[in-house]
Amino acid sequence: MGYIFCMMGKSASGKDTIYKRLLENPELPCKKIILYTTRPIRAGEKEGMEYHFVTDDVLDEFDRKGKIIEMRAYQTVHGTWRYATVEDGQIDLSGQSYLMIGTLEAFLRLKKYYGVNRILPIYIEVEDGIRLQRALDREREQSRPKYAELCRRFLADEKDFSEERLADANVTYRFSNQDIEKATKEIAAFIMDR
C-alpha cells in the first residue's frame, strides 16, 4: 500500500530544498507529484520539474473534465495564481508512495479524496526571522523581485498555518528546519518507517 507524504510549511521554511534532497535519495521509495500552477515560472525553475506551468484555460479544461483533485487560488499583488493537483495518471497508490509539497487546504482535500490513512503530513517549521531573511534572499535573486507578494505570503502564512488550524487538521508530524541536513535525515527516516 502506498502513501502520499504531503510536505507543508510556511513560505521560505525550506520545503523545496528538503523536497529535492529527499527525491534525490535513492533509498526513499517515493515518486514526486507534479502540481499544476498558473503562476509565472521563477528563475531556476523548469517546466515539469517543480510544477507544470499552465494557463487558466488549461486548468479550466481539467476542471470541466472532472480531473481536479484539489485546487486553490491566491489573490496576489500580480493577479490570481492557481495551484492544482490533477488526476492525470501520475498517482497509483496500489503499491507506490509519493512525495509532494502542498498547503494545509491541499492536505485536507487529498485526505478526503484518497482517504485519511493514505495521506501523511510532514510539517516543516522555521523561526519567523530566519524565514523572512531566506525569503528576502531568494527574492533578490529574481530578475524582477516581487517584494509586495513576498510580504503578502509571509503575513498570510500566519493565518493559514495557525496552531489552531494545524491541530484541527491533525498535523502531528512536525520537523524543525534549523539545520537542513538534520531535518532532511529526520524526514527521510520518517518516510522509511512507513
Contact map, one row per residue, 1 for C-alpha under 8 A:
11100000000000000000000000000000000000000000000000000000000000000000000000000000000000000000111110000000000000000000000000000000000000000000000000000000000000000000000000000000000000000000000000
11110000000000000000000000000000000000000000000000000000000000000000000000000000000000000001111111000000000000000000010000000000000000000000000000000000000000000000000000000000000000000000000000
11111000000000000000000000000000000000000000000000000000000000000000000000000000000000000000100111000000000000000000011100000000000000000000000000000000000000000000000000000000000000000000000000
01111100000000000000000000000000000000000000000000000000000000000000000000000000000000000000000011110000000000000000011100000000000000000000000000000000000000000000000000000000000000000000000000
00111110000000000000000000000000000000000000000000000000000000000000000000000000000000000000000011110000000000000000001111000000000000000000000000000000000000000000000000000000000000000000001000
00011111000000000000000000000000000000000000000000000000000000000000000000000000000000000000000000111100001000000000001111000000000000000000000000000000000000000000000000000000000000000000000000
00001111100000100010000000000000000000000000000000000000000000000000000000000000000000000000000000111100000000000000000011110000000000000000000000000000000000000000000000000000000000000000000000
00000111110000100000000000000000000000000000000000000000000000000000000000000000000000000000000000001111000000000000000011110000000000000000000000000000000000000000000000000000000000000000000000
00000011111010100000000000000000000000000000000000000000000000000000000000000000000000000000000000000010000000000000000000111000000000000000000000000000000000001000000000000000000000000000000000
00000001111110000000000000000000000000000000000000000000000000000000000000000000000000000000000000000000000000000000000000011000000000000000000000000000010011001000000000000000000000000000000000
00000000111111000000000000000000000000000000000000000000000000000000000000000000000000000000000000000000000000000000000000000000001000100000000000000000110010000000000000000000000000000000000000
00000000011111100000000000000000000000000000000000000000000000000000000000000000000000000000000000000000000000000000000000000000001101100000000000000000000000000000000000000000000000000000000000
00000000111111100000000000000000000000000000000000000000000000000000000000000000000000000000000000000000000000000000000000011100001000000000000000000000000000000000000000000000100000000000000000
00000000001111111100000000000000000000000000000000000000000000000000000000000000000000000000000000000000000000000000000000010000000000000000000000000000000000000000000000000000100100000000000000
00000011100111111110000000000000000000000000000000000000000000000000000000000000000000000000000000001000000000000000000000010000000000000000000000000000000000000000000000000000000000000000000000
00000000000001111111000000000000000000000000000000000000000000000000000000000000000000000000000000001000000000000000000000000000000000000000000000000000000000000000000000000000000000000000000000
00000000000001111111100000000000000000000000000000000000000000000000000000000000000000000000000000000000000000000000000000000000000000000000000000000000000000000000000000000000000000000000000000
00000000000001111111110000000000000000000000000000000000000000000000000000000000000000000000000000000000000000000000000000000000000000000000000000000000000000000000000000000000000100110000000000
00000010000000111111111000000000000000000000000000000000000000000000000000000000000000000000000000111000000000000000000000000000000000000000000000000000000000000000000000000000000000000000000000
00000000000000011111111100000000000000000000000000000000000000000000000000000000000000000000000000000000000000000000000000000000000000000000000000000000000000000000000000000000000000000000000000
00000000000000001111111110000000000000000000000000000000000000000000000000000000000000000000000000000000000000000000000000000000000000000000000000000000000000000000000000000000000000010000000000
00000000000000000111111110010000000000000000000000000000000000000000000000000000000000000000000000000000000000000000000000000000000000000000000000000000000000000000000000000000000000010001000000
00000000000000000011111111010111000000000000000000000000000000000000000000000000000000000000000000100000000000000000000000000000000000000000000000000000000000000000000000000000000000000000000000
00000000000000000001111111000000000000000000000000000000000000000000000000000000000000000000000000000000000000000000000000000000000000000000000000000000000000000000000000000000000000000000000000
00000000000000000000111111110000000000000000000000000000000000000000000000000000000000000000000000000000000000000000000000000000000000000000000000000000000000000000000000000000000000000000000000
00000000000000000000001111111000000000000000000000000000000000000000000000000000000000000000000000000000000000000000000000000000000000000000000000000000000000000000000000000000000000000000000000
00000000000000000000000011111000000000000000000000000000000000000000000000000000000000000000000000000000000000000000000000000000000000000000000000000000000000000000000000000000000000000000000000
00000000000000000000011011111100000000000000000000000000000000000000000000000000000000000000000000000000000000000000000000000000000000000000000000000000000000000000000000000000000000000001001100
00000000000000000000000001111110000000000000000000000000000000000000000000000000000000000000000111000000000000000000000000000000000000000000000000000000000000000000000000000000000000000000000100
00000000000000000000001000011111000000000000000000000000000000000000000000000000000000000000000111100000000000000000000000000000000000000000000000000000000000000000000000000000000000000000000000
00000000000000000000001000001111100000000000000000000000000000000000000000000000000000000000000111100000000000000000000000000000000000000000000000000000000000000000000000000000000000000000000000
00000000000000000000001000000111110000000000000000000000000000000000000000000000000000000000000001110000000000000000000000000000000000000000000000000000000000000000000000000000000000000000000000
00000000000000000000000000000011111000000000000000000000000000000000000000000000000000000110000001110000000000000000000000000000000000000000000000000000000000000000000000000000000000000000000000
00000000000000000000000000000001111100000000000111110000000000000000000000000000000010000000000000010000000000000000000000000000000000000000000000000000000000000000000000000000000000000000000000
00000000000000000000000000000000111110000000000001110000000000000000000000000000001111000000000000000000000000000000000000000000000000000000000000000000000000000000000000000000000000000000000000
00000000000000000000000000000000011111000000000000111100001000000000000000000000001111000000000000000000000000000000000000000000000000000000000000000000000000000000000000000000000000000000000000
00000000000000000000000000000000001111100000000000111110000000000000000000000000111100000000000000000000000000000000000000000000000000000000000000000000000000000000000000000000000000000000000000
00000000000000000000000000000000000111110000000000001111000000000000000000000000111000000000000000000000000000000000000000000000000000000000000000000000000000000000000000000000000000000000000000
00000000000000000000000000000000000011111000000000001000000000000000000000000000110000000000000000000000000000000000000000000000000000000000000000000000000000000000000000000000000000000000000000
00000000000000000000000000000000000001111100000000001000000000000000000000000000000000000000000000000000000000000000000000000000000000000000000000000000000000000000000000000000000000000000000000
00000000000000000000000000000000000000111110111000001000000000000000000000000000000000000000000000000000000000000000000000000000000000000000000000000000000000000000000000000000000000000000000000
00000000000000000000000000000000000000011111100000000000000000000000000000000000000000000000000000000000000000000000000000000000000000000000010000000000000000000000000000000000000000000000000000
00000000000000000000000000000000000000001111100000000000000000000000000000000000000000000000000000000000000000000000000000000000000000000000111000000000000000000000000000000000000000000000000000
00000000000000000000000000000000000000000111110000000000000000000000000000000000000000000000000000000000000000000000000000000000000000000000000000000000000000000000000000000000000000000000000000
00000000000000000000000000000000000000001111111011000000000000000000000000000000000000000000000000000000000000000000000000000000000000000000000000000000000000000000000000000000000000000000000000
00000000000000000000000000000000000000001001111111100000000000000000000000000000000000000000000000000000000000000000000000000000000000000000000000000000000000000000000000000000000000000000000000
00000000000000000000000000000000000000001000111111111000000000000000000000000000000000000000000000000000000000000000000000000000000000000000000000000000000000000000000000000000000000000000000000
00000000000000000000000000000000010000000000011111111000000000000000000000000000000000000000000000000000000000000000000000000000000000000000000000000000000000000000000000000000000000000000000000
00000000000000000000000000000000010000000000111111110000000000000000000000000000000000000000000000000000000000000000000000000000000000000000000000000000000000000000000000000000000000000000000000
00000000000000000000000000000000011000000000111111110000000000000000000000000000000000000000000000000000000000000000000000000000000000000000000000000000000000000000000000000000000000000000000000
00000000000000000000000000000000011110000000011111111000000000000000000000000000000000000000000000000000000000000000000000000000000000000000000000000000000000000000000000000000000000000000000000
00000000000000000000000000000000011110000000001111111100000000000000000000000000000000000000000000000000000000000000000000000000000000000000000000000000000000000000000000000000000000000000000000
00000000000000000000000000000000000111111000001100111110000000000000000000000000000000000000000000000000000000000000000000000000000000000000000000000000000000000000000000000000000000000000000000
00000000000000000000000000000000000111000000000000011111011000000000000000000000000000000000000000000000000000000000000000000000000000000000000000000000000000000000000000000000000000000000000000
00000000000000000000000000000000000011000000000000001111111000000000000000000000000000000000000000000000000000000000000000000000000000000000000000000000000000000000000000000000000000000000000000
00000000000000000000000000000000000001000000000000000111111100000000000000000000010000000000000000000000000000000000000000000000000000000000000000000000000000000000000000000000000000000000000000
00000000000000000000000000000000000000000000000000000011111110000000000000000000000000000000000000000000000000000000000000000000000000000000000000000000000000000000000000000000000000000000000000
00000000000000000000000000000000000000000000000000000111111111000000000000000000000000000000000000000000000000000000000000000000000000000000000000000000000000000000000000000000000000000000000000
00000000000000000000000000000000000100000000000000000111111111100000000000000000000100000000000000000000000000000000000000000000000000000000000000000000000000000000000000000000000000000000000000
00000000000000000000000000000000000000000000000000000001111111110000000000000000000000000000000000000000000000000000000000000000000000000000000000000000000000000000000000000000000000000000000000
00000000000000000000000000000000000000000000000000000000111111111000000000000000000000000000000000000000000000000000000000000000000000000000000000000000000000000000000000000000000000000000000000
00000000000000000000000000000000000000000000000000000000011111111111000000000000000001000000000000000000000000000000000000000000000000000000000000000000000000000000000000000000000000000000000000
00000000000000000000000000000000000000000000000000000000001111111111000000000000000000000000000000000000000000000000000000000000000000000000000000000000000000000000000000000000000000000000000000
00000000000000000000000000000000000000000000000000000000000111111110000000000000000000000000000000000000000000000000000000000000000000000000000000000000000000000000000000000000000000000000000000
00000000000000000000000000000000000000000000000000000000000011111110000000000000000000000000000000000000000000000000000000000000000000000000000000000000000000000000000000000000000000000000000000
00000000000000000000000000000000000000000000000000000000000001111111000000000000000000000000000000000000000000000000000000000000000000000000000000000000000000000000000000000000000000000000000000
00000000000000000000000000000000000000000000000000000000000001111111100000000000000001110000000000000000000000000000000000000000000000000000000000000000000000000000000000000000000000000000000000
00000000000000000000000000000000000000000000000000000000000001100111111000000000000111100000000000000000000000000000000000000000000000000000000000000000000000000000000000000000000000000000000000
00000000000000000000000000000000000000000000000000000000000000000011111000000000000111100000000000000000000011001000000000000000000000000000000000000000000000000000000000000000000000000000000000
00000000000000000000000000000000000000000000000000000000000000000001111100000000000111000000000000000000010011000000000000000000000000000000000000000000000000000000000000000000000000000000000000
00000000000000000000000000000000000000000000000000000000000000000001111110000000011110000000000000000000010000000000000000000000000000000000000000000000000000000000000000000000000000000000000000
00000000000000000000000000000000000000000000000000000000000000000000011111000000011100000000000000000000110000000000000000000000000000000000000000000000000000000000000000000000000000000000000000
00000000000000000000000000000000000000000000000000000000000000000000001111100001111000000000000000000000000000000000000000000000000000000000000000000000000000000000000000000000000000000000000000
00000000000000000000000000000000000000000000000000000000000000000000000111110001110000000000000000000000000000000000000000000000000000000000000000000000000000000000000000000000000000000000000000
00000000000000000000000000000000000000000000000000000000000000000000000011111111100000000000000000000000000000000000000000000000000000000000000000000000000000000000000000000000000000000000000000
00000000000000000000000000000000000000000000000000000000000000000000000001111111100000000000000000000000000000000000000000000000000000000000000000001001000000000000000000000000000000000000000000
00000000000000000000000000000000000000000000000000000000000000000000000000111110000000000000000000000000000000000000000000000000000000000000000000011000000000000000000000000000000000000000000000
00000000000000000000000000000000000000000000000000000000000000000000000000111111000000000000000000000000000000000000000000000000000000000000000000001000000000000000000000000000000000000000000000
00000000000000000000000000000000000000000000000000000000000000000000000000111111100000000000000000000000000000000000000000000000000000000000000000000000000000000000000000000000000000000000000000
00000000000000000000000000000000000000000000000000000000000000000000000011110111110000000000000000000000000000000000000000000000000000000000000000000000000000000000000000000000000000000000000000
00000000000000000000000000000000000011100000000000000000000000000000000011110011111000000000000000000000000000000000000000000000000000000000000000000000000000000000000000000000000000000000000000
00000000000000000000000000000000000011100000000000000001000000000000001111000001111100000000000000000000000000000000000000000000000000000000000000000000000000000000000000000000000000000000000000
00000000000000000000000000000000001111000000000000000000000000000000001110000000111110000000000000000000000000000000000000000000000000000000000000000000000000000000000000000000000000000000000000
00000000000000000000000000000000001110000000000000000000001000000001111100000000011111000000000000000000000000000000000000000000000000000000000000000000000000000000000000000000000000000000000000
00000000000000000000000000000000011100000000000000000000000000000001111000000000001111100000000000000000000000000000000000000000000000000000000000000000000000000000000000000000000000000000000000
00000000000000000000000000000000001100000000000000000000000001000011110000000000000111110000000000000000000000000000000000000000000000000000000000000000000000000000000000000000000000000000000000
00000000000000000000000000000000000000000000000000000000000000000011100000000000000011111110000000000000000000000000000000000000000000000000000000000000000000000000000000000000000000000000000000
00000000000000000000000000000000000000000000000000000000000000000010000000000000000001111110000000000000000000000000000000000000000000000000000000000000000000000000000000000000000000000000000000
00000000000000000000000000000000000000000000000000000000000000000000000000000000000000111111000000000000000000000000000000000000000000000000000000000000000000000000000000000000000000000000000000
00000000000000000000000000000000100000000000000000000000000000000000000000000000000000111111000000000000000000000000000000000000000000000000000000000000000000000000000000000000000000000000000000
00000000000000000000000000000000100000000000000000000000000000000000000000000000000000111111100001000000000000000000000000000000000000000000000000000000000000000000000000000000000000000000000000
01000000000000000000000000000000000000000000000000000000000000000000000000000000000000001111111100000000000000000000000000000000000000000000000000000000000000000000000000000000000000000000000000
11100000000000000000000000000000000000000000000000000000000000000000000000000000000000000011111110000000000000000000000000000000000000000000000000000000000000000000000000000000000000000000000000
11000000000000000000000000000000000000000000000000000000000000000000000000000000000000000001111100000000000000000000000000000000000000000000000000000000000000000000000000000000000000000000000000
11000000000000000000000000000000000000000000000000000000000000000000000000000000000000000001111110000000000000000000000000000000000000000000000000000000000000000000000000000000000000000000000000
11100000000000000000000000001110000000000000000000000000000000000000000000000000000000000001111111000000000000000000000000000000000000000000000000000000000000000000000000000000000000000000000000
11111000000000000000000000001110000000000000000000000000000000000000000000000000000000000000101111100000000000000000000000000000000000000000000000000000000000000000000000000000000000000000000000
01111000000000000000000000001111100000000000000000000000000000000000000000000000000000000010000111110000000000000000000000000000000000000000000000000000000000000000000000000000000000000000000000
00011110000000000010001000000111100000000000000000000000000000000000000000000000000000000000000011111000000000000000000000000000000000000000000000000000000000000000000000000000000000000000000000
00011110000000000010000000000001110000000000000000000000000000000000000000000000000000000000000001111100000000000000000000000000000000000000000000000000000000000000000000000000000000000000000000
00000111000000110010000000000000000000000000000000000000000000000000000000000000000000000000000000111110000000000000000000000000000000000000000000000000000000000000000000000000000000000000000000
00000111000000000000000000000000000000000000000000000000000000000000000000000000000000000000000000011111111000000000000000000000000000000000000000000000000000000000000000000000000000000000000000
00000001100000000000000000000000000000000000000000000000000000000000000000000000000000000000000000001111111000000000000000000000000000000000000000000000000000000000000000000000000000000000000000
00000001000000000000000000000000000000000000000000000000000000000000000000000000000000000000000000000111111100000000000000000000000000000000000000000000000000011000010010000000000000000000000000
00000000000000000000000000000000000000000000000000000000000000000000000100000000000000000000000000000111111110000000000000000000000000000000000000000000000000000000000000000000000000000000000000
00000000000000000000000000000000000000000000000000000000000000000000011100000000000000000000000000000111111111000000000000000000000000000000000000000000000000000000000000000000000000000000000000
00000100000000000000000000000000000000000000000000000000000000000000000000000000000000000000000000000111111111100000001010000000000000000000000000000000000000000000000000000000000000000000000000
00000000000000000000000000000000000000000000000000000000000000000000000000000000000000000000000000000001111111110000000000000000000000000000000000000000000000000000000010000000000000000000000000
00000000000000000000000000000000000000000000000000000000000000000000110000000000000000000000000000000000111111111000000000000000000000000000000000000000000000000000000000000000000000000000000000
00000000000000000000000000000000000000000000000000000000000000000000110000000000000000000000000000000000011111111110001000000000000000000000000000000000000000000000000000000000000000000000000000
00000000000000000000000000000000000000000000000000000000000000000000000000000000000000000000000000000000001111111111111000000000000000000000000000000000000000000000000000000000000000000000000000
00000000000000000000000000000000000000000000000000000000000000000000000000000000000000000000000000000000000111111111000000000000000000000000000000000000000000000000000000000000000000000000000000
00000000000000000000000000000000000000000000000000000000000000000000100000000000000000000000000000000000000011111110000000000000000000000000000000000000000000000000000000000000000000000000000000
00000000000000000000000000000000000000000000000000000000000000000000000000000000000000000000000000000000000001111111011000000000000000000000000000000000000000000000000000000000000000000000000000
00000000000000000000000000000000000000000000000000000000000000000000000000000000000000000000000000000000000001111111111000000000000000000000000000000000000000000000000000000000000000000000000000
00000000000000000000000000000000000000000000000000000000000000000000000000000000000000000000000000000000000000110111111000000000000000000000000000000000000000000000000000000000000000000000000000
00000000000000000000000000000000000000000000000000000000000000000000000000000000000000000000000000000000000000100011111100000000000000000000000000000000000000000000000000000000000000000000000000
01110000000000000000000000000000000000000000000000000000000000000000000000000000000000000000000000000000000000100111111100000000000000000000000000000000000000000000000000000000000000000000000000
00111100000000000000000000000000000000000000000000000000000000000000000000000000000000000000000000000000001001100111111110000000000000000000000000000000000000000000000000000000000000000000000000
00111100000000000000000000000000000000000000000000000000000000000000000000000000000000000000000000000000000000000000111111000000000000000000000000000000000000000000000000000000000000000000000000
00001111000000000000000000000000000000000000000000000000000000000000000000000000000000000000000000000000001000000000001111100000000000000000000000000000000000000000000000111000000000000000000000
00001111000000000000000000000000000000000000000000000000000000000000000000000000000000000000000000000000000000000000000111110000000000000000000000000000000000000000000000101110000000000010000000
00000011100000000000000000000000000000000000000000000000000000000000000000000000000000000000000000000000000000000000000011111000000000000000000000000000000000000000000000111110000000000000000000
00000011110011100000000000000000000000000000000000000000000000000000000000000000000000000000000000000000000000000000000001111100000000000000000000000000000000000000000000000111100000000000000000
00000000110010000000000000000000000000000000000000000000000000000000000000000000000000000000000000000000000000000000000000111110000000000000000000000000000000000000000000000111100000000000000000
00000000000010000000000000000000000000000000000000000000000000000000000000000000000000000000000000000000000000000000000000011111011000000000000000000000000000000000000000000001110000000000000000
00000000000000000000000000000000000000000000000000000000000000000000000000000000000000000000000000000000000000000000000000001111111000000000000000000000000000000000000000000000010000000000000000
00000000000000000000000000000000000000000000000000000000000000000000000000000000000000000000000000000000000000000000000000000111111100000000000000000000000000000000000000000000000000000000000000
00000000000000000000000000000000000000000000000000000000000000000000000000000000000000000000000000000000000000000000000000000011111110000000000000000000000000000000000000000000000000000000000000
00000000000000000000000000000000000000000000000000000000000000000000000000000000000000000000000000000000000000000000000000000111111111000000000000000000000000000000000000000000000000000000000000
00000000001110000000000000000000000000000000000000000000000000000000000000000000000000000000000000000000000000000000000000000111111111100000000000000000000000000000000000000000000000000000000000
00000000000100000000000000000000000000000000000000000000000000000000000000000000000000000000000000000000000000000000000000000001111111110000000000000000010000000000000000000000000000000000000000
00000000000000000000000000000000000000000000000000000000000000000000000000000000000000000000000000000000000000000000000000000000111111111000000000000000000000000000000000000000000000000000000000
00000000000100000000000000000000000000000000000000000000000000000000000000000000000000000000000000000000000000000000000000000000011111111100000000000000000000000000000000000000000000000000000000
00000000001100000000000000000000000000000000000000000000000000000000000000000000000000000000000000000000000000000000000000000000001111111110000000000100000000000000000000000000000000000000000000
00000000000000000000000000000000000000000000000000000000000000000000000000000000000000000000000000000000000000000000000000000000000111111111000000100100000000000000000000000000000000000000000000
00000000000000000000000000000000000000000000000000000000000000000000000000000000000000000000000000000000000000000000000000000000000011111111100000000000000000000000000000000000000000000000000000
00000000000000000000000000000000000000000000000000000000000000000000000000000000000000000000000000000000000000000000000000000000000001111111110000000000000000000000000000000000000000000000000000
00000000000000000000000000000000000000000000000000000000000000000000000000000000000000000000000000000000000000000000000000000000000000111111110011100100000000000000000000000000000000000000000000
00000000000000000000000000000000000000000000000000000000000000000000000000000000000000000000000000000000000000000000000000000000000000011111111010000000000000000000000000000000000000000000000000
00000000000000000000000000000000000000000010000000000000000000000000000000000000000000000000000000000000000000000000000000000000000000001111111010000000000000000000000000000000000000000000000000
00000000000000000000000000000000000000000110000000000000000000000000000000000000000000000000000000000000000000000000000000000000000000000111111110000000000000000000000000000000000000000000000000
00000000000000000000000000000000000000000010000000000000000000000000000000000000000000000000000000000000000000000000000000000000000000000001111110000000000000000000000000000000000000000000000000
00000000000000000000000000000000000000000000000000000000000000000000000000000000000000000000000000000000000000000000000000000000000000000000011111000000000000000000000000000000000000000000000000
00000000000000000000000000000000000000000000000000000000000000000000000000000000000000000000000000000000000000000000000000000000000000000011111111100000000000000000000000000000000000000000000000
00000000000000000000000000000000000000000000000000000000000000000000000000000000000000000000000000000000000000000000000000000000000000000010000111111100000000000000000000000000000000000000000000
00000000000000000000000000000000000000000000000000000000000000000000000000000000000000000000000000000000000000000000000000000000000000010010000011111110000000000000000000000000000000000000000000
00000000000000000000000000000000000000000000000000000000000000000000000000001000000000000000000000000000000000000000000000000000000000000000000001111111000000000000000000000000000000000000000000
00000000000000000000000000000000000000000000000000000000000000000000000000011100000000000000000000000000000000000000000000000000000000000000000001111111100000000000000000000000000000000000000000
00000000000000000000000000000000000000000000000000000000000000000000000000000000000000000000000000000000000000000000000000000000000000110010000001111111110000000000000000000000000000000000000000
00000000000000000000000000000000000000000000000000000000000000000000000000000000000000000000000000000000000000000000000000000000000000000000000000111111111000000000000000000000000000000000000000
00000000000000000000000000000000000000000000000000000000000000000000000000010000000000000000000000000000000000000000000000000000000000000000000000011111111100000000000000000000000000000000000000
00000000001000000000000000000000000000000000000000000000000000000000000000000000000000000000000000000000000000000000000000000000000000000000000000001111111110000000000000000000000000000000000000
00000000011000000000000000000000000000000000000000000000000000000000000000000000000000000000000000000000000000000000000000000000000100000000000000000111111111000000000000000000000000000000000000
00000000000000000000000000000000000000000000000000000000000000000000000000000000000000000000000000000000000000000000000000000000000000000000000000000011111111100000000000000000000000000000000000
00000000000000000000000000000000000000000000000000000000000000000000000000000000000000000000000000000000000000000000000000000000000000000000000000000001111111110000000000000000000000000000000000
00000000011000000000000000000000000000000000000000000000000000000000000000000000000000000000000000000000000000000000000000000000000000000000000000000000111111111100000000000000000000000000000000
00000000010000000000000000000000000000000000000000000000000000000000000000000000000000000000000000000000000000000000000000000000000000000000000000000000011111111100000000000000000000000000000000
00000000000000000000000000000000000000000000000000000000000000000000000000000000000000000000000000000000000000000000000000000000000000000000000000000000001111111100000000000000000000000000000000
00000000000000000000000000000000000000000000000000000000000000000000000000000000000000000000000000000001000000000000000000000000000000000000000000000000000111111100100000000000000000000000000000
00000000110000000000000000000000000000000000000000000000000000000000000000000000000000000000000000000001000000000000000000000000000000000000000000000000000011111110110000000000000000000000000000
00000000000000000000000000000000000000000000000000000000000000000000000000000000000000000000000000000000000000000000000000000000000000000000000000000000000011111111110000000000000000000000000000
00000000000000000000000000000000000000000000000000000000000000000000000000000000000000000000000000000000000000000000000000000000000000000000000000000000000000001111111000000000000000000000000000
00000000000000000000000000000000000000000000000000000000000000000000000000000000000000000000000000000000000000000000000000000000000000000000000000000000000000000111111100000000000000000000000000
00000000000000000000000000000000000000000000000000000000000000000000000000000000000000000000000000000000000000000000000000000000000000000000000000000000000000011111111110000000000000000000000000
00000000000000000000000000000000000000000000000000000000000000000000000000000000000000000000000000000001000000000000000000000000000000000000000000000000000000001111111111100000000000000000000000
00000000000000000000000000000000000000000000000000000000000000000000000000000000000000000000000000000000000000000000000000000000000000000000000000000000000000000011111111110000000000000000000000
00000000000000000000000000000000000000000000000000000000000000000000000000000000000000000000000000000000000000000000000000000000000000000000000000000000000000000001111111100000000000000000000000
00000000000000000000000000000000000000000000000000000000000000000000000000000000000000000000000000000001000100000000000000000000000000000000000000000000000000000000111111100000000000000000000000
00000000000000000000000000000000000000000000000000000000000000000000000000000000000000000000000000000000000000000000000000000000000000000000000000000000000000000000011111110000000000000000000000
00000000000000000000000000000000000000000000000000000000000000000000000000000000000000000000000000000000000000000000000011100000000000000000000000000000000000000000011111111100000000000000000000
00000000000000000000000000000000000000000000000000000000000000000000000000000000000000000000000000000000000000000000000010100000000000000000000000000000000000000000001001111100000000000000000000
00000000000000000000000000000000000000000000000000000000000000000000000000000000000000000000000000000000000000000000000011100000000000000000000000000000000000000000000000111110000000000000000000
00000000000000000000000000000000000000000000000000000000000000000000000000000000000000000000000000000000000000000000000001111000000000000000000000000000000000000000000000111111000000000000000000
00000000000000000000000000000000000000000000000000000000000000000000000000000000000000000000000000000000000000000000000001111000000000000000000000000000000000000000000000001111100000100110000000
00000000000000000000000000000000000000000000000000000000000000000000000000000000000000000000000000000000000000000000000000011100000000000000000000000000000000000000000000000111111000100000000000
00000000000011000000000000000000000000000000000000000000000000000000000000000000000000000000000000000000000000000000000000011100000000000000000000000000000000000000000000000011111101100000000000
00000000000000000000000000000000000000000000000000000000000000000000000000000000000000000000000000000000000000000000000000000110000000000000000000000000000000000000000000000001111100100000000000
00000000000000000000000000000000000000000000000000000000000000000000000000000000000000000000000000000000000000000000000000000000000000000000000000000000000000000000000000000001111111100000000000
00000000000001000100000000000000000000000000000000000000000000000000000000000000000000000000000000000000000000000000000000000000000000000000000000000000000000000000000000000000111111110000000000
00000000000000000000000000000000000000000000000000000000000000000000000000000000000000000000000000000000000000000000000000000000000000000000000000000000000000000000000000000000001111111000000000
00000000000000000000000000000000000000000000000000000000000000000000000000000000000000000000000000000000000000000000000000000000000000000000000000000000000000000000000000000000101111111100000000
00000000000000000100000000000000000000000000000000000000000000000000000000000000000000000000000000000000000000000000000000000000000000000000000000000000000000000000000000000011111111111110000000
00000000000000000100110000000000000000000000000000000000000000000000000000000000000000000000000000000000000000000000000000000000000000000000000000000000000000000000000000000000000111111111000000
00000000000000000000000000000000000000000000000000000000000000000000000000000000000000000000000000000000000000000000000000000000000000000000000000000000000000000000000000000000000011111111100000
00000000000000000000000000000000000000000000000000000000000000000000000000000000000000000000000000000000000000000000000000000000000000000000000000000000000000000000000000000010000001111111110000
00000000000000000000000000000000000000000000000000000000000000000000000000000000000000000000000000000000000000000000000001000000000000000000000000000000000000000000000000000010000000111111111000
00000000000000000000010000010000000000000000000000000000000000000000000000000000000000000000000000000000000000000000000000000000000000000000000000000000000000000000000000000000000000011111111100
00000000000000000000000000000000000000000000000000000000000000000000000000000000000000000000000000000000000000000000000000000000000000000000000000000000000000000000000000000000000000001111111110
00000000000000000000000000000000000000000000000000000000000000000000000000000000000000000000000000000000000000000000000000000000000000000000000000000000000000000000000000000000000000000111111111
00001000000000000000000000010000000000000000000000000000000000000000000000000000000000000000000000000000000000000000000000000000000000000000000000000000000000000000000000000000000000000011111111
00000000000000000000000000011000000000000000000000000000000000000000000000000000000000000000000000000000000000000000000000000000000000000000000000000000000000000000000000000000000000000001111111
00000000000000000000000000000000000000000000000000000000000000000000000000000000000000000000000000000000000000000000000000000000000000000000000000000000000000000000000000000000000000000000111111
00000000000000000000000000000000000000000000000000000000000000000000000000000000000000000000000000000000000000000000000000000000000000000000000000000000000000000000000000000000000000000000011111
